[in-house]
Amino acid sequence: MIMDPYAITANVGGQANVEKLKAVQRDFRTDTITIPSDAMLQVGMQATRGDDVYNECATTAALEARVAKLCGKEAGLFVVSGTMSNQLGLRAWLTQPPHSVLLDFRSHVFQYEAGGLAFHSQASPLPLKPWNGHHLTWDDDIADDLILGDNIHCASTKIICLENTLNGTIFPQDEIVKISKKAKEEGLIMHCDGARLWNVAAEKGATMETLPEVMKELCDPFDSVSVCLSKGLGAPIGSVLVGPAALIKKAIHFRKLFGGGIRQSGAIAAAADFALTHNFERLRDSHKLAKRLSAGLKELGVQILYEAETCMVFVNFLPLNLPMNAVIARAAALPNPIAFNGARLVCHYQLDPQAVEDFIELVRVMKDEEVSKGWVPEIPRVNGATEITRLRGRDKNYNTAIKH
Ligand SMILES: Cc1ncc(COP(=O)(O)O)c(C=O)c1O
């Protein structure tokens, strides 16, 4: 019997999972909270059961080879998380401190990996704020800030680490190619945190058939790339580091050192493989939901901080006189609750499109309440800054829980 790849029934694991799905269908916190379908878990039963630390699990090896090939790289390494994948890649490249890694100040590697660069690699981060507010460019950001040469006062830059997508936004490929070309001229390594690179491929129109050529094009400017299977693709666990075989060999050694070797990894590798096969083509639907959410909120006067270029949109409700916490609390108190926890709203393949409409409707209701209390939707200027900017600085929840 062919199973529905998406069904979640009480037959596998009980009613609690069915109830969990209902909550997830209205949860905008992140795309990692999707729950595995019955079929995604059941493929684990078909997996090989060898010890992957001994390199004896064919299912895991097949997944690594599949992802490496998709990305146009020699080899791949299955690891438990995107954090581990990034940190292993960076550690394997960085041989001799002092050294620095140039990255966007908003990037996951800089902000949300618990200082791993310093801890694991003894590297100084060199975080830059993109001049254009969207993505780093060679001419406006990187060229002047790279640390080159052997000045003994400095930690020279060894790696340029770019994130794509970053806050759901797509890094223009022509700029990546330019940065890579210049980086190569300076003998630098290019690493990509491509936790959501699949979303870029989806937005570029890739199908399962064209995915290899699209991913290869996206990965070509980089020496190593970390891709996550546990975000929009919906695997319960897993990321893959791809790059040259020699780098992956080193990364295997460091994975052991980090305590990250997985013994009978076949079942989770099989689930991750299933996620890639069945959920890649659903990413575009998540992007459509994010765009609908963004358009609906924008029409009401909500400030859009990051446009919905892929699966997420960043919002500020203060132009409607609504502090973030007030909206979070009202959404959680709905008869059919909606969950989110800050400016970032993420759409995923298990989200119910009705939740998007209900979200927009809630904000409409709250805006109307403000108007009926006598509030006038105007943006006065205070000392050159808009009132929104001033209030945003005060709203401690404005920037919470951006990236997980
Ligand atoms: C851009 C980006 N990179 C890396 C990671 C790390 O992934 P993990 O949570 O699997 O460690 C995340 C997590 O959300 C992320 O958003």
The ligand as an SDF file (V2000), in Angstrom:
LIG
                    3D

 16 16  0  0  0  0  0  0  0  0999 V2000
   20.4890   30.6290    8.9850 C   0  0  0  0  0  0  0  0  0  0  0  0
   20.6760   29.5520    9.9960 C   0  0  0  0  0  0  0  0  0  0  0  0
   21.8320   28.8890   10.0370 N   0  0  0  0  0  0  0  0  0  0  0  0
   22.0590   27.9080   10.9200 C   0  0  0  0  0  0  0  0  0  0  0  0
   21.0860   27.5380   11.8220 C   0  0  0  0  0  0  0  0  0  0  0  0
   21.3970   26.4580   12.8280 C   0  0  0  0  0  0  0  0  0  0  0  0
   20.6170   25.3370   12.6880 O   0  0  0  0  0  0  0  0  0  0  0  0
   20.3720   24.3490   13.9480 P   0  0  0  0  0  0  0  0  0  0  0  0
   19.2600   24.9510   14.7250 O   0  0  0  0  0  0  0  0  0  0  0  0
   20.0270   23.0650   13.2790 O   0  0  0  0  0  0  0  0  0  0  0  0
   21.6450   24.2910   14.7050 O   0  0  0  0  0  0  0  0  0  0  0  0
   19.8610   28.1980   11.8230 C   0  0  0  0  0  0  0  0  0  0  0  0
   18.8040   27.8100   12.7970 C   0  0  0  0  0  0  0  0  0  0  0  0
   17.6930   28.1890   12.6950 O   0  0  0  0  0  0  0  0  0  0  0  0
   19.6450   29.2350   10.8950 C   0  0  0  0  0  0  0  0  0  0  0  0
   18.4980   29.9190   10.8610 O   0  0  0  0  0  0  0  0  0  0  0  0
  1  2  1  0
  2  3  1  0
  2 15  2  0
  3  4  2  0
  4  5  1  0
  5  6  1  0
  5 12  2  0
  6  7  1  0
  7  8  1  0
  8  9  2  0
  8 10  1  0
  8 11  1  0
 12 13  1  0
 12 15  1  0
 13 14  2  0
 15 16  1  0
M  END
$$$$
